Amino acid sequence: MDAGSVNSSFSSSYEKTLQRSRQPLEQVVSKVYIPSLRSSSSNPSSYRQSGDRFIPDRSAMDFDVAHYLLTQTRKEKENNGVLSPAKEAYRKLLAETLLNNRTRILAFNRKPPSQLHGETLPATSDSVASSQRTKKSRRYIPQSAERTLDAPDIVDDFYLNLLDWGSKNVLSIALGNTVYLWNATNGSTSELVTVEDDLGPVTSVSWAPDGQHVSIGLNNSHIQLWDSSSNRLLRILKGVHRSRVGSLSWNNNILTTGGMEGKIINNDVRIRNHVVQIYRGHQEEVCGLKWSSSGQLLASGGNDNLMHIWDISMAGSSSTAAPNQNQWLHRFEDHNAAVKALAWCPFQSNLLASGGGGTDQCIKLWNTQTGACLNSVDTGSQVCGLLWNKNERELLSSHGFTQNQLTLWKYPSMVKMAELSGHTSRVLFMAQVKFFVLFLTLEM
């Protein structure tokens, strides 16, 4: 058997052995490139290195430049006393320009092709990705409603809070004497409760942090606590206020209520004697209440054009608080109308936005640590609600008289990013879903 047949037999048997050892669906490894022993252009490295590292490459050398560099020193010595300083400077500048600062005589590797004038190198995938990251795409802001819900019998009252969106993506809305629940996940609607005429109408609703329990403020001063999963009434808080309860805000197990008489009450819903703290500072109806995300500070706004910041550690108990005791941390008198719209900033804990009513029409930004007013913007309309965008540095405002618009503001410049018009009446109520940047407004 000759050598050729031996090699052929060995090659075929080797390939069969590989085929038997390979498992199904196993990743096939690509062949390793083995360079030829002969000098050939098929060798990928032949262009990059065509000669030995210690032997100069004649094809990569410029003999004219080499001759100039070899004879340059001798000519400089001969012309030293002949050239003037100006001509000598000109000669050096000309040599630098023509030689491009080349000083080597021998060349061991070919130079890469020079870039042509005005030609740009192709961008790599990394550079393209980095440029795409730096260039932020402009966000699309829809100009029409995602969905429209019918809301008959809703009470047309600026001072009430009849809409709230729970952490389990369920919307609660008060229409007259009835509270409805709308599940945004599956679009189903259910009735939670309809109160008697002597108790209603419903004047405020607010979800507990767990998204299962909802509190309802009534016109007769009662507060009801409901379990939404079983439609069961858990508790009625009586004797807290003397008249309607227009604002509610949760802080863990503490339900804070604001009454028409101006009192603000902290109710611990876990204990029998639920009134644990009282805030006194408003002389008229409390129409806005918002706890900060830390649960340490409470912002309140009233129909007396006042806004207060309360520290939970400074609140007096229900038994020790004097009738005229003032326990606020800050008291702001800058608004010229009722302050209902309040919103704590999600990315800056000491930043609070507030909005004034019809004769004020201003959005003000506050530093609650120092009490300073950082900015004030005249919106041209009654400010009914404020919501911060949790993913962007933006603030959304809803308005009443006279334009009934929604406005998106860029923080901190407070430049208008978008204005949504088309509502035929006041946009009194606004809620934000907890998981997504979606907004829902109710038109009267």
C-alpha positions as CSV (number, residue, x, y, z in Angstrom):
1,M,0.0,0.0,0.0
2,D,1.5,3.3,-1.0
3,A,1.7,6.5,1.1
4,G,-1.2,8.2,-0.6
5,S,-3.6,5.3,0.2
6,V,-2.3,5.1,3.8
7,N,-3.0,8.8,4.3
8,S,-6.4,8.5,2.6
9,S,-7.4,5.5,4.8
10,F,-6.2,7.2,7.9
11,S,-8.1,10.4,7.1
12,S,-11.4,8.5,6.4
13,S,-11.1,6.4,9.6
14,Y,-10.4,9.6,11.6
15,E,-13.4,11.4,10.3
16,K,-15.6,8.4,11.1
17,T,-14.3,8.3,14.6
18,L,-15.2,12.1,15.0
19,Q,-18.7,11.5,13.7
20,R,-19.3,8.6,16.2
21,S,-18.0,10.6,19.2
22,R,-20.1,13.8,18.5
23,Q,-23.4,14.0,20.4
24,P,-26.7,15.1,18.9
25,L,-27.3,18.9,19.1
26,E,-23.8,19.5,20.2
27,Q,-22.3,22.7,19.1
28,V,-20.0,22.3,16.1
29,V,-16.6,23.9,16.6
30,S,-15.3,25.7,13.5
31,K,-12.0,24.5,12.0
32,V,-8.8,26.2,13.2
33,Y,-6.9,28.0,10.5
34,I,-3.5,26.4,9.8
35,P,-1.2,28.6,7.7
36,S,0.5,27.1,4.7
37,L,4.3,26.4,4.8
38,R,4.6,28.2,1.5
39,S,4.6,31.9,1.2
40,S,1.2,32.7,-0.3
41,S,-1.2,35.6,-0.4
42,S,-3.8,33.3,1.2
43,N,-2.0,33.6,4.5
44,P,-4.0,36.3,6.5
45,S,-0.8,37.6,8.1
46,S,1.2,38.0,5.0
47,Y,0.1,41.6,4.4
48,R,0.8,42.7,8.0
49,Q,4.3,41.2,8.2
50,S,6.0,40.3,5.0
51,G,9.6,40.1,6.2
52,D,11.7,39.2,9.2
53,R,11.6,41.6,12.2
54,F,15.3,42.3,11.9
55,I,15.5,42.6,8.1
56,P,14.4,45.9,6.5
57,D,11.5,45.8,4.0
58,R,12.7,47.6,0.8
59,S,9.1,47.9,-0.5
60,A,8.1,49.8,2.6
61,M,11.0,52.3,2.4
62,D,11.1,55.7,0.6
63,F,14.7,55.9,-0.8
64,D,14.4,59.6,-1.6
65,V,13.6,60.4,2.0
66,A,16.3,58.0,3.2
67,H,18.9,59.8,1.0
68,Y,17.8,63.2,2.3
69,L,18.1,62.1,5.9
70,L,21.6,60.6,5.3
71,T,23.0,63.8,3.7
72,Q,21.1,66.3,5.8
73,T,23.7,66.6,8.5
74,R,26.6,67.2,6.1
75,K,24.6,69.9,4.1
76,E,23.7,71.7,7.4
77,K,27.4,72.0,8.3
78,E,28.3,73.3,4.9
79,N,25.5,76.0,4.9
80,N,25.8,77.0,8.5
81,G,27.5,80.3,7.8
82,V,25.6,81.1,4.6
83,L,21.9,80.9,5.6
84,S,20.2,83.8,7.4
85,P,18.1,83.0,10.5
86,A,14.9,83.6,8.5
87,K,16.0,81.2,5.8
88,E,17.1,78.7,8.4
89,A,13.6,78.8,10.0
90,Y,12.0,78.5,6.7
91,R,14.1,75.4,5.8
92,K,13.2,73.7,9.1
93,L,9.5,74.4,8.6
94,L,9.6,73.1,5.0
95,A,11.4,69.9,6.1
96,E,8.8,69.3,8.9
97,T,6.0,69.8,6.5
98,L,7.4,67.6,3.7
99,L,8.9,64.9,5.9
100,N,5.9,64.8,8.3
101,N,8.3,64.5,11.2
102,R,9.8,61.3,9.8
103,T,13.3,60.5,11.1
104,R,13.7,56.8,10.5
105,I,15.8,55.6,7.5
106,L,15.0,51.9,7.6
107,A,11.5,50.4,7.6
108,F,10.7,46.9,8.9
109,N,6.9,47.0,8.4
110,R,4.6,48.5,5.8
111,K,2.7,51.5,7.0
112,P,-1.1,51.2,7.0
113,P,-2.9,53.0,4.2
114,S,-3.2,56.7,5.1
115,Q,-6.7,58.2,5.5
116,L,-7.8,60.3,2.6
117,H,-8.7,63.9,3.1
118,G,-12.3,64.2,4.2
119,E,-12.7,60.4,4.5
120,T,-14.1,59.1,7.8
121,L,-13.4,55.7,9.3
122,P,-16.3,53.3,9.6
123,A,-17.8,53.3,13.1
124,T,-17.5,50.2,15.2
125,S,-20.5,48.6,16.9
126,D,-19.2,49.9,20.3
127,S,-19.0,53.5,19.1
128,V,-22.4,53.3,17.5
129,A,-23.9,51.9,20.7
130,S,-22.3,54.7,22.8
131,S,-23.5,57.4,20.5
132,Q,-27.0,55.9,20.6
133,R,-26.9,56.0,24.4
134,T,-25.9,59.7,24.4
135,K,-28.6,60.7,22.0
136,K,-31.8,60.3,23.9
137,S,-34.8,59.6,21.7
138,R,-37.6,62.1,22.0
139,R,-40.5,60.6,23.9
140,Y,-43.9,60.4,22.3
141,I,-46.6,62.1,24.3
142,P,-50.1,61.0,23.1
143,Q,-52.6,63.8,22.5
144,S,-55.7,61.7,23.0
145,A,-57.2,59.6,25.8
146,E,-56.1,55.9,26.1
147,R,-59.6,55.0,27.4
148,T,-62.7,57.0,28.4
149,L,-64.9,55.9,31.3
150,D,-68.4,57.1,31.9
151,A,-68.8,58.7,35.3
152,P,-72.4,59.8,35.9
153,D,-73.5,61.5,39.2
154,I,-70.0,62.5,40.1
155,V,-70.1,65.5,42.6
156,D,-68.8,68.7,41.0
157,D,-66.8,70.0,44.0
158,F,-63.3,71.3,43.9
159,Y,-62.6,70.5,47.6
160,L,-63.4,66.8,47.4
161,N,-61.1,63.8,46.5
162,L,-63.2,61.2,44.8
163,L,-60.6,59.2,42.9
164,D,-57.7,57.0,43.9
165,W,-55.6,54.2,42.3
166,G,-54.5,51.3,44.5
167,S,-51.2,49.4,44.5
168,K,-53.0,46.3,43.0
169,N,-54.0,48.3,39.9
170,V,-57.6,48.8,41.0
171,L,-59.3,52.2,40.7
172,S,-61.8,53.5,43.3
173,I,-64.2,56.2,42.3
174,A,-67.1,57.8,44.2
175,L,-70.2,58.6,42.2
176,G,-72.8,60.2,44.4
177,N,-73.6,57.8,47.2
178,T,-71.8,54.8,45.5
179,V,-68.2,53.7,45.4
180,Y,-67.2,51.7,42.3
181,L,-64.0,49.6,41.7
182,W,-62.6,49.3,38.2
183,N,-59.9,46.7,37.7
184,A,-57.4,48.1,35.2
185,T,-55.9,44.7,34.5
186,N,-59.1,43.0,33.2
187,G,-61.4,46.0,32.7
188,S,-64.1,44.7,35.1
189,T,-66.2,47.0,37.2
190,S,-67.9,46.2,40.5
191,E,-69.9,48.1,43.2
192,L,-68.3,48.3,46.6
193,V,-70.9,50.1,48.6
194,T,-73.9,52.5,48.3
195,V,-74.5,54.5,51.5
196,E,-77.9,55.9,52.7
197,D,-78.9,59.4,51.7
198,D,-78.5,60.7,55.3
199,L,-74.9,59.6,55.3
200,G,-73.8,60.6,51.8
201,P,-72.7,61.6,49.4
202,V,-69.2,60.1,49.5
203,T,-66.7,62.9,49.8
204,S,-63.3,61.1,49.7
205,V,-61.7,57.8,48.9
206,S,-58.2,56.5,49.6
207,W,-56.5,53.1,49.2
208,A,-54.4,51.7,52.0
209,P,-50.8,50.8,51.1
210,D,-51.7,47.1,50.8
211,G,-54.1,47.7,47.9
212,Q,-56.8,45.7,49.5
213,H,-58.4,48.0,52.1
214,V,-60.0,51.3,51.1
215,S,-61.2,54.1,53.3
216,I,-64.3,56.2,52.5
217,G,-65.1,59.6,53.9
218,L,-68.7,60.7,54.1
219,N,-70.7,63.9,54.2
220,N,-72.0,63.1,57.7
221,S,-68.4,63.0,59.1
222,H,-68.1,59.2,59.3
223,I,-65.2,57.3,57.9
224,Q,-65.7,53.7,56.7
225,L,-63.0,51.0,56.2
226,W,-63.7,48.3,53.6
227,D,-62.1,45.1,52.5
228,S,-62.3,45.2,48.7
229,S,-61.6,41.5,48.2
230,S,-64.6,40.4,50.2
231,N,-66.8,43.6,49.9
232,R,-67.0,43.6,53.7
233,L,-67.3,46.7,56.0
234,L,-64.5,46.4,58.6
235,R,-65.0,49.5,60.8
236,I,-66.7,52.9,61.1
237,L,-64.8,55.7,62.6
238,K,-67.2,58.1,64.3
239,G,-66.8,61.3,66.3
240,V,-63.6,62.3,64.5
241,H,-64.9,65.4,62.7
242,R,-68.0,67.5,63.1
243,S,-68.8,67.7,59.3
244,R,-67.8,66.2,56.0
245,V,-64.4,64.5,55.5
246,G,-63.0,65.8,52.2
247,S,-59.4,64.4,52.3
248,L,-57.7,61.2,53.4
249,S,-54.1,60.0,53.4
250,W,-52.5,56.8,54.6
251,N,-49.2,56.4,56.4
252,N,-48.8,52.6,57.0
253,N,-51.5,51.8,59.6
254,I,-52.2,55.5,60.3
255,L,-55.2,57.0,58.4
256,T,-55.0,60.8,58.4
257,T,-58.3,62.6,57.8
258,G,-59.1,66.2,57.1
259,G,-62.4,67.8,58.0
260,M,-64.5,70.8,56.9
261,E,-63.9,72.4,60.3
262,G,-60.2,72.5,59.7
263,K,-58.9,69.7,62.0
264,I,-56.5,67.0,60.8
265,I,-56.6,63.7,62.8
266,N,-54.2,60.7,62.8
267,N,-56.2,57.5,63.3
268,D,-54.5,54.2,64.2
269,V,-57.0,51.8,62.6
270,R,-55.6,48.8,64.6
271,I,-56.7,50.0,68.1
272,R,-60.1,50.8,69.6
273,N,-59.2,54.4,70.6
274,H,-58.1,55.3,67.1
275,V,-57.5,59.0,67.5
276,V,-53.8,59.2,68.4
277,Q,-52.7,62.7,67.1
278,I,-54.3,66.0,66.2
279,Y,-52.9,68.8,64.0
280,R,-54.4,72.3,64.4
281,G,-53.6,75.1,62.0
282,H,-56.3,75.5,59.4
283,Q,-59.3,77.7,60.0
284,E,-61.4,76.3,57.1
285,E,-61.9,73.1,55.2
286,V,-58.8,70.8,54.7
287,C,-59.0,69.9,51.0
288,G,-55.4,68.5,50.4
289,L,-53.4,65.9,52.4
290,K,-50.2,64.1,51.4
291,W,-47.7,62.1,53.4
292,S,-44.1,62.0,52.3
293,S,-42.6,58.7,51.2
294,S,-40.7,58.4,54.4
295,G,-43.8,58.9,56.5
296,Q,-42.1,61.6,58.5
297,L,-43.7,64.7,57.0
298,L,-47.3,65.5,56.2
299,A,-48.4,68.3,53.8
300,S,-51.8,69.9,54.2
301,G,-53.7,72.5,52.2
302,G,-56.9,74.3,53.0
303,N,-59.6,76.6,51.8
304,D,-58.0,79.3,54.0
305,N,-55.2,79.6,51.4
306,L,-52.7,78.1,53.8
307,M,-50.4,75.2,53.5
308,H,-48.6,73.5,56.4
309,I,-45.8,71.0,56.8
310,W,-46.2,68.8,59.8
311,D,-43.6,66.6,61.5
312,I,-45.1,63.4,62.9
313,S,-42.8,63.7,65.9
314,M,-44.1,67.1,66.8
315,A,-47.8,66.2,66.8
316,G,-49.6,66.4,70.1
317,S,-51.6,63.5,71.4
318,S,-55.4,63.7,71.5
319,S,-55.4,64.1,75.3
320,T,-52.6,66.6,75.8
321,A,-53.0,68.9,72.8
322,A,-54.3,72.4,73.7
323,P,-57.1,73.8,71.6
324,N,-54.9,76.6,70.1
325,Q,-51.7,74.7,70.0
326,N,-49.7,75.2,66.7
327,Q,-47.5,72.2,65.9
328,W,-46.5,72.8,62.3
329,L,-43.0,72.7,61.0
330,H,-43.6,75.2,58.3
331,R,-46.6,77.5,57.5
332,F,-46.8,78.9,54.0
333,E,-49.1,81.8,53.1
334,D,-47.9,82.4,49.5
335,H,-51.0,81.1,47.7
336,N,-53.9,83.4,47.1
337,A,-56.6,80.7,46.8
338,A,-57.4,77.2,48.2
339,V,-54.5,74.7,48.2
340,K,-55.8,71.3,47.1
341,A,-53.0,70.0,44.7
342,L,-50.0,68.6,46.6
343,A,-47.3,66.2,45.4
344,W,-44.1,65.0,47.1
345,C,-41.2,64.5,44.6
346,P,-40.2,60.8,44.3
347,F,-36.5,61.5,43.5
348,Q,-35.9,64.4,45.9
349,S,-37.4,63.7,49.4
350,N,-37.5,67.4,50.6
351,L,-39.2,68.7,47.4
352,L,-42.9,69.5,47.5
353,A,-45.1,70.9,44.7
354,S,-48.3,72.7,45.5
355,G,-51.0,74.3,43.4
356,G,-53.5,77.1,44.1
357,G,-57.1,77.5,43.1
358,G,-58.9,79.9,40.8
359,T,-57.7,83.2,42.0
360,D,-54.1,82.0,42.4
361,Q,-53.4,79.6,39.5
362,C,-49.8,79.1,40.5
363,I,-47.6,76.0,40.9
364,K,-45.0,76.5,43.7
365,L,-42.0,74.3,44.5
366,W,-40.8,74.2,48.1
367,N,-37.8,73.0,50.0
368,T,-39.5,71.5,53.1
369,Q,-36.2,71.3,55.0
370,T,-35.5,75.1,54.9
371,G,-39.0,76.3,54.1
372,A,-37.8,78.2,51.0
373,C,-40.0,78.7,47.9
374,L,-37.8,77.5,45.0
375,N,-40.0,78.4,42.1
376,S,-43.4,79.8,41.2
377,V,-45.1,79.4,37.8
378,D,-48.4,81.0,36.8
379,T,-50.3,78.4,34.9
380,G,-53.2,80.6,33.8
381,S,-55.8,78.2,35.2
382,Q,-57.1,76.8,38.5
383,V,-54.7,74.0,39.6
384,C,-56.7,70.9,40.6
385,G,-54.1,68.2,40.8
386,L,-50.4,67.5,40.6
387,L,-48.5,64.3,39.9
388,W,-44.7,63.6,39.6
389,N,-43.5,61.3,36.9
390,K,-41.6,58.5,38.7
391,N,-39.3,57.7,35.8
392,E,-38.5,61.2,34.5
393,R,-38.0,64.6,36.1
394,E,-41.4,65.8,35.1
395,L,-44.5,67.2,36.7
396,L,-48.1,66.8,35.4
397,S,-50.8,69.3,36.4
398,S,-54.5,69.2,35.8
399,H,-56.5,72.4,35.6
400,G,-60.0,73.9,35.9
401,F,-61.2,77.4,35.0
402,T,-60.4,78.8,32.6
403,Q,-58.6,76.4,30.2
404,N,-59.4,72.9,31.7
405,Q,-56.0,71.6,30.4
406,L,-53.4,69.0,31.3
407,T,-49.8,70.4,31.3
408,L,-46.6,68.4,31.5
409,W,-43.7,70.4,33.0
410,K,-39.9,69.7,32.8
411,Y,-38.2,69.9,36.2
412,P,-36.3,72.0,37.3
413,S,-36.7,74.5,34.5
414,M,-40.6,74.2,34.6
415,V,-40.7,74.6,30.9
416,K,-43.9,73.2,29.2
417,M,-43.2,70.0,27.5
418,A,-46.8,69.3,26.3
419,E,-50.2,70.7,26.9
420,L,-53.3,68.6,26.4
421,S,-56.5,70.5,25.8
422,G,-60.0,69.5,24.7
423,H,-61.7,69.0,28.1
424,T,-65.1,70.8,28.2
425,S,-65.1,71.2,31.9
426,R,-62.7,71.1,34.9
427,V,-60.3,68.2,35.3
428,L,-60.9,68.0,39.0
429,F,-59.5,64.6,39.9
430,M,-56.3,62.8,38.8
431,A,-54.7,59.5,39.9
432,Q,-51.5,57.7,39.1
433,V,-51.2,53.9,38.7
434,K,-48.4,52.7,41.0
435,F,-46.6,50.3,38.6
436,F,-46.6,52.2,35.3
437,V,-46.4,55.8,34.2
438,L,-50.1,56.0,33.3
439,F,-52.4,58.8,34.2
440,L,-56.2,58.9,34.5
441,T,-58.3,62.0,34.6
442,L,-61.9,62.6,35.2
443,E,-63.9,65.2,33.3
444,M,-67.0,66.6,34.9
